[in-house]
Amino acid sequence: MKLLVISDLHAHNDVLDKMDEIFKQADAVVFGGDFAECFKPETGKEALERLCKKHDSIFAVLGNCDNEDFLEDLEDADISVEKALVFHEGLAFAGSGGGTKFTGKTEFEREEDECLADFDIVKNSVEQSGDGSLWKSLILVSHNPPVGEKIDSFDGEHHAGSQKFTDFIKENKPLAVVCGHIHEGTNIEKIGDTVVINPGSLGEAGTYAWLEVEKDGEGWKVKNTELCKL
């Protein structure tokens, strides 16, 4: 399965029209949040509408520039994986929206524990079923990145990601993680056994990524990843 990974559109909606042939190559689209322009949450609605016209299978979360109430619009469009566990052709998606507290001025900033609590639905499902194989089929979608080498660094030295999220990834070993938020952190790297992708800002830099996965016994494995630029 070939997944198109994008994030941080920031209402630069015309860029989507440059990607028609790219969308056609994708079996599904994973969107890491920030539909809206920063400090203009009202711009998120048109961005959502334009994105939804591009593909039938989209899995998305809110970004820190999106109003928290905008989640209802994502749910109405049937693309939200925030605070949810969504299954698609054998894969599972779970999401966490918003960013950790930083400036305190953007629309949707939260504490680390609040962001991480969105994944409780996954932990509860595993505990209730006693089947830990779910993690081998799971892609976590989080606007806020974990602490990594480059994926959460805004200047090559300082990091803005969540250490608790990094610890969570190391402990549970999901198949892959898609994040965004830190535009300068555009990169693909591994945390433990898990591939983590920050595709950068599609709207501002024209960057995106591919995540190709294939069945592997009771779960899936990552076959290929690639960073791209329009």
Secondary structure by P-SEA (a helix, b strand, c coil): cbbbbbcccccccccccccaaaaaaccbbbbcccccccccccaaaaaaaaaaaccccccccccccccccaaaaaaaaccccccbbbbcccbbbbbccccccccccccbbbcaaaaaacaaaaaaaaaaaccccccccbbbbbccccccccccccccccccccaaaaaaaaaccccbbbbccccccccccccccbbbbccccccccccbbbbbbbbccccccccccccccc
